[in-house]
Amino acid sequence: MVYTFQPITPQLAKIAAGWQYPFPYDFYNIPKGRQRFAVRGYLNPNYAYHSIKDENETWIGICTFGADARVAGGDYSETAIDIGLGLCPEHTGRGMGTAVVAAILDFATANADTSVFRATIASFNRRSQRVFEKNGFHRTQEFMTSAGVNFQVWIKP
């Protein structure tokens, strides 16, 4: 499968902010009162959000390259490109994650001056951890946020 990346549009940012995932992934749902704030973040050029489309031009998700992929409490002192990923709810759990992350890495490598990547993943999200592990990432740390949520930081050197 071939994936393409384009800077996210206001229309797609608004849709992404309203995505609703089933338990336990509902952790990623943005509350209605915070969706407007999320849209502003998606459109902030410093966070480099992109839409991801498949070879049929079907929108399958979004990704970010930068500080918005970090979680407060983690150690981000090592130089790396932070990547974040969100698939449209109807595309999750269908076995496409490994190929999507590989495409994200190819896109980022072609457009950046480093090949060290980092992802911060909720500790409960084994599905995402397996996807990143299959793409050459390894866990370097685990931490708990001030809200009591455990996260892991994964690096691909």
C-alpha positions in Angstrom: 0.0 0.0 0.0 1.2 3.5 -0.9 0.5 6.3 1.5 0.7 10.0 0.9 1.1 12.9 3.3 -0.2 16.5 3.1 -0.4 19.2 5.7 -3.7 18.9 7.5 -6.5 21.1 6.4 -8.9 22.9 8.8 -11.8 20.6 7.6 -9.8 17.4 8.4 -8.5 18.8 11.7 -12.1 19.4 12.8 -13.1 15.9 11.9 -10.1 14.3 13.6 -10.8 16.3 16.8 -14.2 14.6 17.0 -13.0 11.0 16.5 -14.5 8.6 19.0 -12.7 5.3 19.8 -14.1 2.3 21.7 -12.8 1.2 25.1 -9.9 1.1 26.0 -8.8 3.4 23.2 -11.4 5.9 24.3 -8.5 7.3 26.3 -7.6 9.1 23.1 -11.1 10.7 22.6 -11.0 14.5 22.8 -13.8 15.8 25.1 -16.3 18.1 23.2 -15.2 21.1 25.2 -11.6 20.6 24.2 -12.1 19.9 20.4 -11.7 23.6 19.4 -8.4 23.7 21.2 -7.3 20.4 19.5 -8.1 21.8 16.1 -5.9 24.9 16.8 -3.1 22.5 17.7 -3.5 20.4 14.6 -3.3 23.5 12.5 -0.2 24.9 14.4 2.7 24.7 11.9 5.2 24.1 14.7 3.5 20.7 15.2 3.7 19.7 11.5 0.4 17.7 11.4 -0.2 15.9 8.2 -3.2 13.9 6.8 -2.5 10.4 5.6 -4.2 9.0 2.6 -4.0 5.6 1.0 -3.5 4.9 -2.7 -7.2 5.3 -3.3 -7.1 8.8 -1.8 -9.0 7.5 1.3 -8.2 9.5 4.4 -7.0 7.1 7.0 -5.4 9.2 9.7 -3.1 12.0 10.8 0.4 12.2 12.1 2.6 14.8 13.7 6.3 15.5 13.8 7.4 17.5 16.8 6.6 18.6 20.4 2.9 17.8 20.2 3.8 14.1 20.2 5.5 14.4 23.6 3.8 13.8 27.0 4.6 15.8 30.0 6.8 13.8 32.4 9.0 12.0 29.8 12.7 12.6 29.2 13.1 14.1 25.8 16.7 15.2 26.2 18.0 13.0 23.4 17.8 14.6 19.9 15.1 12.9 17.9 12.0 13.6 15.8 8.9 12.9 17.9 6.2 11.3 15.9 2.6 10.8 16.7 -0.1 8.9 14.9 -3.9 8.8 15.0 -5.8 6.5 12.6 -9.4 7.2 11.8 -11.5 4.9 14.2 -12.8 2.8 11.3 -9.2 2.0 10.2 -7.9 0.9 13.6 -7.3 -2.8 14.4 -7.2 -3.8 10.7 -3.5 -4.6 10.5 -2.4 -1.5 8.6 -0.5 0.1 11.4 2.9 -1.4 10.6 2.8 -0.2 7.0 1.5 3.2 8.0 4.3 3.8 10.5 6.9 2.6 7.9 5.5 5.2 5.5 5.6 7.9 8.1 9.3 7.1 8.8 10.1 7.2 5.1 8.3 10.5 4.7 10.0 12.0 7.8 13.5 10.7 6.7 13.1 12.3 3.3 12.1 15.6 4.9 14.4 15.9 8.0 18.0 16.1 8.9 18.0 13.2 11.3 17.1 9.6 11.2 16.5 9.2 15.0 12.8 8.9 15.8 10.8 8.8 19.0 7.3 7.8 19.9 5.5 8.1 23.3 2.9 5.5 23.7 0.4 4.8 26.5 1.5 1.7 28.4 -1.8 0.0 28.0 -1.7 0.3 24.2 0.1 -2.9 23.3 -1.3 -2.8 19.8 0.6 0.5 19.1 3.7 -0.8 20.9 3.8 -3.9 18.6 3.5 -1.7 15.5 6.4 0.5 16.5 8.5 -2.5 17.6 8.0 -4.0 14.2 9.4 -0.8 12.7 12.6 -1.0 14.7 11.7 1.0 17.8 12.7 -0.1 21.3 11.4 1.0 24.6 13.8 3.3 26.5 11.8 4.5 29.4 8.5 4.4 31.2 7.0 7.1 33.3 3.7 8.2 35.0 2.1 11.5 34.3 0.8 13.8 37.1 -2.6 12.5 36.2 -1.5 8.9 37.0 -1.3 7.6 33.4 1.7 5.4 32.4 3.5 6.0 29.2 6.5 4.5 27.4 9.0 6.2 25.2 10.2 4.3 22.2 13.3 5.2 20.1 14.4 4.1 16.6 18.1 5.0 16.2 
